[in-house]
Amino acid sequence: MHVITLENPIEYRFRSDKAFIQQRELGAHMPSFAQGLLDVLRENPDVIVVGELREVETMKLTLNAAESGHLVIATMHASTPEEAIYRLCNAVPPESQNEVRFQLASTLNWLIVQQLVYVEKIGYLIPALTIVRGTSSIKNIIRENKLHQLNSAIQLGKNEGMFTAECYRSDYLEVHKSLVPYAQIFKTSPDAVQDEFYESPLTEEIYTPSPLKERGSASEMEPIVVRSQFRQSEMENMLTIDEGESLNELLKKLDKLRSFNHDG
């Protein structure tokens, strides 16, 4: 399974195990979420994670990706399921809202709204969720733009795993006698991230400058000494380019390298 995430910023690093995971950060790996989505769709991923739906173009491309058969997980700011649906539909011009509504109704699997609430008896924040499952009744409500019926449909769909925020607190949170603090769940991984350090194969050791030495009336630093791993004959077969070199100097180097290779 191939999973690609588009994030701003990358908050948790995931290690590929049963799936191959690629994490991309806004600014470092993509200029925008919209361009990131266009690039991702060319790579045939199984799962696409969009860090945040904010721009209209990103919302459209995310729905297109879900409609094309990809599993898409996305987040956006909304306090209720109705508000989330309204934000998606009202982000486009009125003449395109029916199309977006049909796209959302045909692709929606789950819609989860999370609000963090402080519980005094346990002493930390816990998520209070509103959970909506993309059943046929929910999809019909979205398709027909009858969002005022959404809360009633969620209450009737309890046996299918749906909860209103009130039912989630009374029927789920209050039933559990003990909860695991989020600080324990999201604690730092014991595996420290080891970023690969690049070292040029041309150099073996780089000596730092020695302390200042008095040379007459001026104080100078000794130059950095570089020892190469390669023999002189091998070094002659390599082409190095300095920034300050002119085109004529570079052509001379190329001619010298060609003659060396020919003679060898």
C-alpha positions in Angstrom: 0.0 0.0 0.0 1.3 3.4 -1.0 0.4 6.3 1.4 1.2 10.0 0.6 0.6 12.8 3.1 0.5 16.5 2.4 1.1 18.5 5.5 1.9 22.0 6.9 4.0 21.3 8.8 5.0 17.7 9.3 4.2 17.1 13.0 4.8 13.3 13.3 7.1 11.2 11.3 5.7 7.8 10.3 8.0 4.8 9.5 7.1 2.6 6.5 6.3 -0.9 7.7 3.2 -2.6 6.2 2.8 0.4 3.9 5.1 2.7 2.0 4.6 6.2 3.5 5.8 9.4 1.9 5.3 12.7 3.8 5.5 16.0 2.0 5.6 19.4 3.6 4.2 22.7 2.2 7.1 24.9 1.2 9.8 22.2 1.3 8.3 19.6 -1.1 5.4 21.4 -2.8 4.5 25.0 -3.4 0.8 24.6 -2.5 -1.7 21.9 -1.5 -3.3 22.1 -4.9 0.0 21.5 -6.8 0.8 18.8 -4.3 -2.5 17.0 -5.1 -1.9 17.3 -8.8 1.5 15.7 -8.4 0.2 13.0 -6.1 -2.6 11.9 -8.5 0.1 11.1 -11.1 1.8 8.7 -8.7 -1.1 6.2 -8.3 -1.2 6.2 -4.4 -3.7 4.1 -2.5 -4.2 6.6 0.4 -3.9 10.4 0.2 -3.8 12.5 3.4 -4.5 16.2 3.0 -3.4 18.2 6.0 -6.0 21.0 5.7 -8.8 22.0 3.3 -8.6 25.7 3.0 -8.5 26.9 -0.6 -11.3 26.3 -3.1 -8.9 24.6 -5.5 -7.7 22.2 -2.9 -11.2 21.2 -2.0 -12.1 20.5 -5.6 -9.0 18.4 -6.2 -9.6 16.5 -3.0 -13.1 15.6 -4.0 -11.9 14.7 -7.5 -9.2 12.4 -6.0 -11.9 10.7 -3.8 -14.2 10.3 -6.8 -11.4 8.7 -8.8 -11.3 5.8 -6.3 -8.5 6.9 -3.9 -9.0 6.7 -0.1 -8.7 10.3 0.9 -8.3 11.5 4.5 -8.6 15.3 5.0 -9.2 17.9 7.7 -10.8 21.3 7.9 -12.0 23.7 10.5 -15.7 23.2 11.5 -17.6 22.9 14.7 -20.4 20.7 13.5 -21.0 18.3 10.6 -23.5 20.7 9.0 -20.8 23.5 9.1 -18.3 21.2 7.4 -20.6 20.3 4.6 -21.7 24.0 4.2 -18.1 25.1 4.0 -17.3 22.6 1.2 -20.4 23.4 -0.8 -20.4 27.2 -0.3 -16.7 27.5 -1.3 -17.7 27.2 -5.0 -20.0 29.5 -7.0 -23.8 28.8 -6.7 -23.9 27.1 -10.2 -21.3 24.6 -9.1 -22.7 23.8 -5.6 -25.0 20.9 -6.8 -22.0 19.2 -8.4 -19.9 19.5 -5.3 -22.9 18.2 -3.2 -23.2 15.2 -5.4 -19.5 14.5 -5.3 -19.5 14.7 -1.5 -22.5 12.4 -1.2 -21.1 9.8 -3.5 -17.6 9.7 -1.9 -18.3 10.3 1.9 -17.4 7.4 4.2 -17.0 9.1 7.6 -17.3 12.6 8.8 -15.8 13.2 12.3 -15.9 16.5 14.2 -13.5 16.7 17.1 -13.7 19.2 20.0 -11.3 19.1 22.9 -13.0 19.5 26.3 -11.4 19.6 29.7 -12.7 17.0 32.2 -12.0 18.1 35.7 -12.1 14.7 37.4 -9.3 13.3 35.2 -7.4 16.6 34.8 -6.7 16.8 31.1 -8.4 17.5 27.7 -10.2 14.7 25.9 -11.8 14.7 22.4 -15.6 14.9 22.2 -16.6 13.5 18.8 -19.5 13.8 16.5 -19.4 10.8 14.2 -21.3 10.6 10.9 -21.2 7.5 8.7 -21.8 7.8 5.0 -24.9 5.6 4.9 -27.6 5.9 2.2 -29.8 8.1 4.4 -26.9 10.5 5.1 -25.9 10.7 1.5 -29.5 11.4 0.4 -29.7 14.3 3.0 -26.5 15.8 1.5 -27.5 15.2 -2.1 -31.0 16.8 -1.5 -29.5 19.7 0.6 -31.6 18.9 3.6 -28.9 19.4 6.2 -31.5 20.4 8.9 -32.3 16.7 9.0 -28.7 15.6 9.6 -28.8 15.7 13.4 -31.9 13.5 13.6 -30.4 11.0 11.1 -27.2 10.8 13.3 -29.3 10.0 16.3 -31.2 7.3 14.4 -28.0 5.8 13.1 -26.5 4.9 16.5 -26.6 1.2 15.7 -24.4 2.0 12.6 -21.7 3.7 14.7 -22.9 7.2 14.6 -22.9 9.6 17.6 -23.9 13.2 18.2 -21.6 15.1 20.5 -24.0 14.7 23.5 -24.5 11.0 22.9 -20.7 10.4 22.6 -20.1 12.0 26.0 -23.0 10.2 27.8 -22.8 6.8 26.0 -19.1 6.5 25.5 -16.9 8.8 27.5 -18.9 8.5 30.8 -19.1 4.7 30.5 -15.3 4.3 30.5 -13.9 4.5 34.0 -10.3 5.2 32.9 -8.9 7.0 29.9 -5.3 7.1 28.5 -3.8 10.6 28.6 -2.9 12.0 25.2 0.6 12.8 26.4 1.2 9.0 26.8 -0.3 8.2 23.4 1.7 10.8 21.5 4.9 10.6 23.5 8.2 10.9 21.8 9.4 7.9 19.9 12.3 6.0 21.4 13.9 5.8 18.0 15.8 9.0 17.4 15.7 10.3 13.8 19.1 9.8 12.2 19.5 12.2 9.4 22.0 11.0 6.9 25.2 13.2 6.9 26.6 13.6 3.4 30.4 13.4 3.1 32.1 13.9 -0.2 34.1 10.9 -1.5 36.7 13.3 -2.7 37.8 14.1 0.8 39.1 12.0 3.7 39.8 14.5 6.3 39.2 18.2 6.7 41.4 20.0 9.2 40.0 23.0 11.0 42.1 26.2 10.9 44.7 26.4 13.6 44.7 29.3 16.1 46.0 32.7 14.9 49.7 32.9 14.3 51.8 36.0 14.2 53.4 36.5 10.8 55.3 39.7 10.9 52.9 42.6 11.4 49.7 40.7 10.2 47.8 37.9 11.8 46.7 35.1 9.5 44.8 31.9 9.7 46.4 28.7 8.3 44.4 27.4 5.4 42.1 24.3 5.7 44.0 21.2 4.6 42.1 18.6 2.6 43.4 15.1 2.0 42.0 13.2 -0.9 41.2 9.5 -0.9 42.2 9.2 -4.6 45.5 8.8 -6.2 46.9 11.5 -8.4 46.2 9.5 -11.6 42.5 9.1 -10.5 42.2 12.8 -9.6 43.4 13.7 -13.1 40.4 11.8 -14.5 37.9 14.0 -12.6 36.5 17.3 -13.6 36.0 20.0 -11.0 34.3 23.3 -11.9 34.9 26.5 -10.0 32.2 29.2 -9.9 34.6 31.8 -11.1 35.8 30.0 -14.1 35.2 31.3 -17.6 33.8 29.2 -20.4 37.2 29.1 -22.1 38.9 27.8 -19.0 36.2 25.1 -18.7 36.6 24.1 -22.3 40.4 23.7 -21.8 39.7 21.4 -18.8 37.4 19.3 -21.0 40.0 19.0 -23.7 42.6 18.0 -21.2 40.3 15.4 -19.7 39.5 13.9 -23.1 43.1 13.6 -24.0 43.8 11.9 -20.7 41.1 9.4 -21.2 42.2 8.8 -24.8 45.8 8.2 -23.8 44.8 6.0 -20.9 
